[in-house]
Amino acid sequence: MLKVAFVDNAGLPYTLDTPYSQPLGGIQSAVCYLAESLVQQGVECLLINGVTQTLSARGVTAYSIQNFPMHELQSCDVVVAVGSANLGGALRGAIAEKTPLLLWTGHAHDQDAVQALSDPVVRGQFTGFVFVSEWQKNHYQTRFQLDRSCFVLRNAISMPFMALLDEAPAKINPVIAYTSTPFRGLELLLQAFPDIRRAIPEAECRIYSSMKVYGVAAEQDQFQALYQKAMQMPGVNYIGSIAQAELAKQMKEVAVLAYPNTFEETSCIAVMEAMAAGCQVVTSALGALPETMNGYGQLIPVAGGWKGYQKRFVRSVIGALQQKETFDAAEQKKFVEGAYVWPRIAEQWRQVFLTL
């Protein structure tokens, strides 16, 4: 039996139950769903992260990164460093020389967590690199001159959203939603929404966003003023970050994912899940979003400045709401089912493990 360890030094405590019960960041949620699916395919997994005590859930035990004896990783067939390139030295020093060490990151090439890859010694600590899109892989190869194996193994929708793939969405009311983190376009949406509501007075905007997914307490969340602005705006319902099961339930009522993205996404699980829920997606053409959407939804070019982009975004959202009664999500859902579900992605990971 294959034995795989996922090591995450971001400091967040989580087990495989966590994304089912509370908000959790995208890469951490991905680790949980991937490990759960791998276990179901006969792979033994262990998880090392910010937990303070040893906890087991869904067939996987989570250990404290502070207390775990790293030399025990020598019993693993593969070790996966999650997120940060800075894990390479400690992990390579703890495991057998022949043990494959992969870096799996959702970070873009310009983020602090991966800048250590500029050092050829750090790059040499890894057997290979796992990316979540071709866009991300290409930028890493250009920036860091990677000469090791590079794999594109995509993100996928959460298990609660998988249950929506066979359901007919109820898109009766003109409801739009924002489900990403606040620094990726929420302020721009709040600027745009009054124009949307002038065109469609009954429009409602639901905002599922906060820094809670990164373990930030409400009193330390730097975007509180933005949330307060949302709460005071007519037609806006600020809900905040919620667990995936509840989010999936509520997204069934959303007609349009209105995501005026200002951040170069390397994948975008929020878009994948909106597609699974049968929503029309209106977002930017930045980063890997065109690759993720694969021809579905509307991608707004950002060339010409943010004011022009905002106007184009408003027109697109209004048009999508006006078409909500005739929008057929069947092909979009079929695509998601074939490309963005964890059992399928886990099998791709398992095949990669066998080639290392």
Summary of the structure (lengths in Angstrom):
residues: 356
radius of gyration: 20.5
end to end distance: 14.9
largest distance: 64.0
contacts: 1220
relative contact order: 0.13
helix: 44%
strand: 17%
